[in-house]
């Protein structure tokens, strides 16, 4: 039997090798350690010495001797261990959760990421406001009051001291609350008697007056009166975000930005300047007629750019205490968060959209929010079971002709930070993907146990518990809430320690190196129905890969944080560093 298996393996390798010979390699990397992605899930990674790329695809992998024989006069050959440098190749990272549009605009507005105090926030805000034309809005944010010694939310009066006549709107880092100044409240018509929209809140002080903090849907009351960025500003912002992604080895992003950003991505693609594969999510709340129109706008099978799942919000965040919880927060006994839907309304909308052929993904941070999402998925599955099987077509791209019909919709819970352990088996039963961002733990571990209490905290950010239950994992960053770098997420996933290495958060849910790499590549590809052509380096797969300066599989976990990307390729094209003028 063993000899038969060896013969079969040799035949497969030979077929791959012959197929590669029929194509002309444009690029060959050789004489190094190249991780194909095979064996990541089992923690038995396959490595080869060389890879040949042509026509945007991987043509062949194998030994240096085998692959360099495929070279032709115009083939570019790169020695991974040339000179004094040693490089390693891994499949490109597929970030399963980004907000490219807001990330880019953060780079062009007031960026308060990492400010250590209210005083520092106000100093930066004052300097930024002074640089603006009279009456121009002060926008941006990414402040995080949990990093401050006093941990007290800023107020409109704080902003009034430094913004002058400029209206100001500054998001907290999670995007689920914002602080605005008095001029912004006036522009939005918000007073002490203003009723917040469903799922939102307007904080009031002891005198019943707005404090300047607006939560969840109430942010929209101010947001709608802020002038939108110009077309040129939006394009510049989007390009900055894409450049940031590819510089960190990200070759695909599953993204939730404005429709206007999607149109920018589309124009960049037409110009041959789109350097990142993007699956753009659409807003779950939008009317079905609008969703169908947006889906039909662009080729659903375009490998570089297409629309994907519908993104809905069940709740807010732990940091702002707006996550929907089954029991109150341990540090706020009167507060159980802000659910964004009633279950009946959510189920009705989910059923309607699932029947139209959309994949659904629900932001759910709290355990109540996750349970609501699962109930809605169950309702949509039950409703779909009553309908005849539909053949795959361009209008219903979630159906896969290679699988039995009907195909599981691969619905997703985004974040899944706090999930009742009793609900985890429901993920597996319903075929739901846990789309998680391990880097959140590096920020949240400083206060998460205070919010949740020890019992709930011990079961939070439960990556291994999901895997042990047979639940697919897809990893991302939630950029710009956290930096786009996947190496920080890998570190968090395999250590569950802070970046200083001084504090550990319930280590029972650590992952192995292979499991984390799988979730960041093939797991995230599976989450967007792309596992048949991306996520690993195998003949016929997209030539999306990253060249790094260290062996991500074997270096000490602390060294992951210092990883440098030497080159990033998307479809066999070097997108970082840019070698041509564009």
C-alpha positions in Angstrom: 0.0 0.0 0.0 2.8 2.4 0.9 4.5 1.9 -2.5 1.2 2.6 -4.3 0.8 5.9 -2.3 4.3 6.9 -3.2 3.7 6.2 -6.8 0.4 8.2 -6.8 2.2 11.1 -5.1 5.0 11.0 -7.7 2.4 11.0 -10.5 0.6 14.0 -9.1 3.9 15.9 -8.8 4.9 14.9 -12.3 1.5 16.1 -13.7 2.0 19.4 -11.9 5.5 19.7 -13.2 4.5 18.9 -16.8 1.7 21.5 -16.6 4.1 24.1 -15.5 6.4 23.3 -18.4 3.5 24.1 -20.8 3.5 27.7 -19.4 6.3 30.2 -19.3 7.3 31.3 -15.8 7.6 35.0 -15.4 9.1 34.7 -11.9 10.9 32.0 -10.0 11.9 32.2 -6.3 14.3 29.5 -5.3 16.8 28.3 -2.7 14.7 29.0 0.3 11.9 28.0 2.7 8.6 28.4 1.0 5.5 27.5 3.0 2.8 26.3 0.6 0.0 26.4 3.3 -0.6 22.7 3.0 -0.5 21.2 6.5 -1.1 24.4 8.4 -4.4 23.2 9.9 -2.7 20.0 11.2 0.4 21.8 12.3 2.5 19.8 9.9 3.5 22.6 7.4 4.8 21.7 3.9 7.8 23.6 2.7 9.4 23.6 -0.7 12.5 25.2 -2.1 11.1 27.0 -5.1 8.0 28.3 -6.7 7.3 29.3 -10.3 4.7 32.0 -11.2 3.2 33.0 -14.5 -0.1 34.4 -15.8 -1.1 35.5 -12.2 -1.0 31.9 -11.0 1.3 29.5 -9.3 2.6 27.2 -12.0 4.7 24.8 -9.9 6.3 24.2 -6.6 9.2 21.9 -5.8 12.9 21.7 -5.4 15.3 24.3 -6.7 16.6 21.9 -9.3 13.1 21.1 -10.6 11.7 24.6 -10.7 14.8 26.5 -12.0 14.8 24.1 -15.0 11.5 25.8 -16.1 13.2 29.2 -16.5 13.2 30.8 -19.9 15.3 33.8 -21.1 12.8 36.4 -19.8 12.1 34.6 -16.5 13.1 36.6 -13.4 15.0 34.4 -10.9 15.3 35.4 -7.3 17.5 33.6 -4.8 15.8 33.7 -1.4 19.2 33.2 0.3 21.3 35.4 -1.9 24.0 37.6 -0.3 23.7 38.0 3.4 19.9 38.0 3.6 17.6 35.1 4.3 13.9 35.4 3.2 10.9 33.2 3.6 7.7 33.0 1.6 4.2 32.5 2.9 0.8 32.6 1.3 -0.6 36.1 1.2 -2.6 37.1 4.2 -6.4 37.5 3.7 -7.8 40.0 6.2 -11.3 38.9 6.8 -12.5 42.2 8.4 -11.4 45.7 7.3 -12.8 49.2 6.9 -10.4 50.6 4.2 -12.4 53.7 3.6 -12.4 54.9 7.2 -8.8 53.7 7.6 -7.7 55.9 4.8 -9.7 58.9 6.0 -8.1 58.4 9.4 -4.8 59.0 7.8 -6.0 62.3 6.3 -7.9 63.7 9.3 -7.1 64.0 13.0 -5.6 60.7 14.2 -5.7 60.2 17.9 -4.6 56.6 17.9 -2.7 55.8 21.1 -3.1 59.1 22.9 -2.3 58.5 26.6 -4.5 61.2 28.2 -7.3 63.6 27.7 -4.8 66.4 27.8 -2.8 64.9 25.0 -6.0 64.4 23.0 -7.0 68.1 23.5 -3.5 69.3 22.6 -3.5 67.4 19.3 -7.1 68.5 18.6 -6.2 72.2 19.1 -3.2 72.0 16.8 -5.2 70.3 14.1 -8.2 72.7 14.4 -5.8 75.6 14.1 -4.6 74.3 10.7 -8.1 74.2 9.2 -10.0 77.0 7.3 -12.6 78.8 9.3 -15.8 76.8 9.9 -14.2 73.5 8.6 -15.3 70.4 10.5 -12.7 68.8 12.8 -13.1 65.1 12.1 -11.2 61.9 12.8 -10.6 60.2 16.1 -9.5 56.7 17.2 -9.1 57.9 20.8 -9.4 55.3 23.5 -10.1 56.5 27.0 -9.3 53.1 28.5 -5.6 54.0 27.9 -5.9 57.1 30.1 -5.2 57.0 33.9 -8.6 58.6 34.6 -10.5 56.5 32.1 -13.2 59.2 31.9 -15.0 59.9 28.6 -14.3 63.3 27.1 -17.1 65.9 26.9 -18.3 68.6 24.5 -17.0 71.2 27.0 -13.5 69.6 26.7 -13.6 70.0 22.9 -15.1 73.5 23.1 -11.9 74.7 24.8 -9.7 73.7 21.8 -11.9 73.8 18.7 -13.0 77.4 18.5 -15.7 77.9 15.9 -15.1 74.6 14.3 -17.7 71.9 14.7 -16.0 68.7 15.8 -16.9 64.9 15.6 -14.3 62.5 16.9 -14.9 58.8 16.9 -13.7 56.5 19.7 -11.4 53.8 18.3 -14.1 51.2 18.0 -16.4 53.5 16.0 -19.3 52.8 18.3 -19.3 56.1 20.2 -18.1 59.6 19.4 -17.5 62.8 21.2 -18.8 66.0 19.5 -18.6 69.7 20.6 -21.3 72.2 21.1 -21.1 73.5 17.6 -21.6 70.0 16.2 -24.6 69.4 18.4 -26.1 72.7 17.2 -25.5 71.8 13.6 -27.2 68.5 14.1 -30.1 70.0 16.0 -29.4 67.9 19.1 -30.8 69.2 22.4 -31.7 67.9 25.8 -35.1 66.8 24.4 -33.8 65.0 21.3 -34.9 61.4 21.2 -32.1 59.0 20.0 -32.9 56.6 17.2 -33.5 53.0 17.9 -30.3 51.3 19.0 -28.6 54.6 20.0 -28.1 56.8 22.9 -27.3 60.5 23.7 -25.5 60.8 27.0 -26.9 63.5 29.3 -25.3 65.2 32.3 -26.7 65.7 35.8 -28.6 68.8 34.4 -30.2 66.8 31.6 -28.0 68.4 28.9 -26.0 66.5 26.2 -22.5 65.6 27.4 -21.2 65.4 23.8 -21.1 61.6 23.8 -23.3 60.0 21.1 -23.6 56.2 20.9 -24.2 53.8 18.1 -27.0 54.9 15.8 -27.1 58.3 17.4 -23.8 59.0 15.8 -25.6 59.3 12.6 -27.5 62.3 13.7 -24.3 64.2 13.6 -22.7 62.3 10.8 -25.4 63.2 8.3 -24.6 66.9 8.6 -20.8 66.5 8.1 -19.8 67.4 4.6 -18.5 64.3 2.8 -14.9 64.1 1.5 -14.3 65.3 -2.0 -13.8 62.8 -4.7 -10.0 63.5 -4.8 -9.8 63.2 -1.0 -11.6 59.9 -1.0 -9.4 58.5 -3.7 -6.3 59.5 -1.9 -7.5 58.1 1.4 -8.4 54.7 -0.2 -5.0 54.5 -1.9 -3.3 55.2 1.4 -5.2 52.4 3.1 -4.5 49.9 0.3 -0.8 50.8 0.3 -0.7 50.2 4.1 -2.3 46.8 3.6 0.1 45.5 1.0 3.1 46.9 2.8 2.1 44.5 5.7 1.7 41.4 3.5 -2.1 41.6 3.1 -3.1 40.5 -0.4 -6.9 40.2 0.1 -9.3 42.2 2.2 -13.0 41.6 3.0 -14.1 45.1 3.5 -16.9 47.3 4.7 -16.6 50.8 3.4 -19.0 53.3 1.8 -20.4 52.6 -1.6 -18.5 55.6 -2.8 -15.3 53.8 -1.8 -16.3 50.8 -3.8 -16.6 53.1 -6.8 -13.1 54.3 -6.2 -11.8 50.7 -6.0 -13.6 50.1 -9.3 -11.9 53.0 -11.0 -8.5 52.0 -9.7 -9.1 48.5 -11.2 -10.0 50.0 -14.5 -6.8 52.0 -14.5 -4.7 48.9 -13.5 -3.9 50.5 -10.1 -5.8 48.3 -7.7 -3.1 46.5 -5.7 -5.3 44.6 -3.3 -8.1 42.0 -3.9 -11.2 43.3 -2.3 -14.5 41.7 -1.5 -16.8 44.6 -0.6 -19.6 44.0 1.9 -23.0 45.7 1.5 -25.1 47.1 4.4 -27.6 44.6 5.7 -30.0 47.5 6.6 -30.3 48.8 3.0 -33.5 48.0 1.2 -33.4 44.8 -0.8 -34.0 46.7 -4.0 -30.8 48.7 -3.4 -28.8 45.6 -2.4 -29.8 43.8 -5.6 -28.8 46.9 -7.6 -25.4 47.2 -6.0 -24.7 43.5 -6.4 -25.5 43.7 -10.1 -23.3 46.7 -10.6 -20.1 44.8 -10.8 -19.1 41.3 -12.0 -19.6 39.0 -9.0 -16.8 36.7 -10.3 -14.2 39.4 -10.7 -11.2 37.9 -8.8 -9.9 41.4 -7.9 -13.0 43.2 -6.9 -16.6 42.2 -6.2 -19.4 42.7 -3.7 -19.8 40.0 -1.0 -21.8 39.4 2.1 -24.2 41.7 3.9 -22.9 43.3 7.0 -25.3 43.9 9.9 -24.7 45.2 13.4 -26.2 43.4 16.4 -24.6 45.6 19.0 -21.7 47.9 19.8 -18.4 47.2 21.7 -17.0 46.2 25.0 -14.9 49.2 25.3 -17.9 51.6 25.1 -20.1 49.2 27.1 -22.6 49.0 24.2 -22.1 45.3 23.5 -25.4 43.4 24.0 -25.0 41.1 27.0 -27.2 38.4 28.5 -26.4 39.8 31.9 -25.2 43.3 32.9 -21.6 44.3 32.8 -19.6 43.4 35.8 -18.5 47.1 36.2 -21.8 48.7 35.3 -24.7 46.7 37.0 -27.4 48.8 35.3 -26.2 48.3 31.8 -26.5 45.3 29.5 -25.6 47.1 26.3 -27.5 48.3 23.2 -29.0 45.7 20.9 -29.6 47.1 17.5 -32.7 45.0 16.6 -35.6 43.2 18.0 -35.4 39.5 17.2 -38.6 39.5 15.1 -37.4 42.3 12.9 -34.0 40.8 12.6 -35.3 37.4 11.6 -37.7 38.8 9.0 -34.9 40.8 7.4 -32.5 37.9 7.5 -35.0 35.5 5.8 -35.7 38.0 3.1 -32.1 38.6 2.3 -31.0 35.0 2.5 -33.8 34.1 0.1 -32.3 36.7 -2.3 -29.1 34.7 -2.3 -27.0 36.9 0.1 -24.4 35.7 2.5 -25.0 37.3 5.9 -22.4 38.5 8.4 -23.4 40.0 11.8 -21.2 42.1 14.0 -21.7 40.6 17.5 -19.5 41.4 20.4 -21.7 40.4 23.3 -23.2 37.0 24.1 -26.7 38.2 23.6 -25.8 39.7 20.2 -24.2 36.4 19.2 -27.3 34.5 20.2 -29.5 36.9 18.3 -27.4 36.4 15.2 -27.6 32.6 15.5 -31.4 32.7 15.9 -31.6 34.8 12.7 -29.4 32.4 10.8 -31.6 29.5 12.0 -34.7 31.3 10.9 -33.2 31.9 7.4 -32.1 28.3 7.1 -35.6 27.0 8.0 -37.2 29.4 5.5 -34.8 28.4 2.7 -35.5 24.7 3.3 -39.0 25.3 2.0 -37.8 26.5 -1.4 -36.7 24.3 -4.3 -33.0 24.0 -5.0 -31.6 26.8 -7.2 -29.0 26.3 -9.8 -25.9 28.5 -9.4 -26.0 31.7 -11.4 -24.6 35.2 -11.3 -27.5 36.6 -9.3 -27.0 34.1 -6.5 -23.2 33.7 -6.2 -23.2 32.0 -2.8 -24.3 28.7 -4.4 -21.5 26.5 -5.3 -22.0 24.1 -8.2 -19.4 21.7 -6.9 -21.3 21.0 -3.7 -24.6 19.4 -3.0 -27.6 21.7 -3.2 -28.6 23.7 -1.2 -25.2 24.9 -0.1 -24.7 26.2 3.4 -24.7 30.0 3.1 -21.5 30.2 5.2 -23.1 32.9 7.3 -20.7 34.7 9.7 -20.5 36.2 13.2 -18.0 39.0 13.1 -15.9 39.4 16.2 -17.7 36.8 18.5 -15.7 38.1 21.4 -18.1 37.0 24.1 -20.2 33.9 23.3 -22.1 31.8 25.8 -20.3 28.4 25.7 -23.8 26.8 25.2 -24.1 28.6 21.9 -20.8 27.5 20.4 -22.2 24.1 19.2 -24.9 26.1 17.4 -22.2 27.7 15.2 -21.2 24.2 14.0 -24.8 23.0 13.5 -25.7 26.0 11.4 -22.4 26.1 9.5 -21.6 29.6 10.9 -18.1 31.0 10.6 -16.5 32.7 13.6 -14.8 35.7 11.9 -12.5 37.0 14.7 -9.6 39.5 15.2 -7.1 38.2 17.7 -5.3 41.5 17.8 -8.3 43.0 19.7 -7.2 41.0 22.7 -4.0 43.0 22.9 -6.0 46.1 23.5 -9.0 44.6 25.4 -7.1 42.4 27.9 -6.3 45.5 30.0 -9.9 45.9 31.0 -12.0 43.0 29.6 -12.1 41.0 32.8 -13.4 44.1 34.6 -16.2 44.5 32.1 -17.1 40.8 32.1 -16.2 39.3 35.4 -13.9 36.2 35.7 -16.4 33.6 34.6 -17.4 35.2 31.3 -13.9 36.5 30.6 -12.5 33.0 30.8 -14.7 32.0 27.9 -14.1 35.2 25.8 -12.0 35.5 22.6 -12.4 31.7 22.5 -10.5 30.8 19.4 -9.5 27.3 20.4 -12.9 26.5 21.8 -14.4 27.3 18.4 -11.9 25.1 16.6 -12.4 22.3 19.1 -16.1 22.4 18.4 -15.5 22.2 14.6 -16.3 25.8 13.9 -14.4 27.4 11.0 -12.2 30.4 12.0 -11.4 33.4 9.8 -9.0 36.0 11.1 -8.6 39.7 10.3 -7.8 42.9 12.1 -10.8 45.3 12.0 -8.5 47.9 10.5 -8.3 50.8 11.5 -9.6 49.8 14.9 -6.4 47.9 15.1 -3.3 48.1 12.8 -3.5 46.2 9.5 -0.4 44.1 10.3 -1.3 40.3 10.5 1.9 39.6 12.5 0.5 41.3 15.6 -2.6 39.1 15.2 -0.5 36.0 14.9 1.4 36.9 18.1 -1.9 37.4 20.0 -3.3 34.2 18.7 -0.4 32.0 19.8 0.5 33.7 23.1 -2.6 35.5 24.4 -0.1 37.9 26.0 0.3 41.6 25.9 3.0 43.0 23.6 5.4 43.6 26.5 5.1 39.9 27.4 4.1 40.7 31.0 0.4 39.7 31.1 -1.5 36.6 29.9 -5.2 36.4 29.3 -6.7 32.9 29.9 -4.1 30.9 27.9 -6.3 27.8 27.5 -7.6 29.4 24.2 -4.2 29.8 22.6 -3.7 28.4 19.1 -0.8 26.7 17.5 1.3 28.6 14.9 -0.3 26.5 12.1 -3.8 27.0 13.2 -3.3 30.8 13.4 -1.7 30.9 9.9 -4.5 28.8 8.5 -7.2 31.1 9.9 -5.4 34.1 8.4 -5.1 32.5 4.9 -7.2 29.5 4.0 -9.8 30.1 6.8 -10.5 33.6 5.6 -10.5 32.4 2.0 -13.2 29.8 2.9 -15.2 32.6 4.6 -15.5 34.3 1.2 -16.0 31.2 -0.9 -12.5 31.5 -2.4 -10.7 28.5 -0.9 -10.5 26.9 -4.4 -8.1 29.5 -5.7 -6.5 31.5 -2.9 -5.0 30.9 0.5 -2.1 28.6 -0.4 0.6 28.2 -2.9 -0.3 25.3 -5.1 -0.4 24.9 -8.9 -3.4 26.7 -10.3 -3.9 29.0 -7.2 -3.6 32.7 -7.3 0.0 33.8 -7.0 -0.6 35.9 -3.9 2.3 35.7 -1.5 4.5 37.6 0.9 8.3 37.5 1.3 9.3 38.1 4.9 12.6 38.4 6.8 11.9 35.6 9.3 10.4 32.1 9.5 7.0 32.9 10.9 6.5 29.2 11.8 9.6 28.7 13.9 10.8 32.0 15.3 10.2 32.8 18.9 6.7 34.2 19.2 8.0 37.6 20.4 9.9 37.9 17.1 6.6 37.8 15.2 6.0 41.4 16.3 9.1 42.7 14.5 8.4 41.0 11.1 9.5 43.0 8.1 7.8 42.5 4.7 10.3 42.5 1.9 7.9 42.0 -1.0 4.2 41.4 -1.5 2.7 39.9 -4.7 -0.9 39.9 -5.8 -1.6 37.8 -8.9 2.1 37.4 -9.5 2.6 41.2 -9.6 4.8 42.9 -7.1 2.7 45.5 -5.3 5.1 46.2 -2.5 7.6 47.7 -2.8 6.5 49.3 -6.0 9.1 48.9 -8.7 7.3 50.8 -11.4 6.0 54.3 -11.6 2.2 54.4 -11.5 
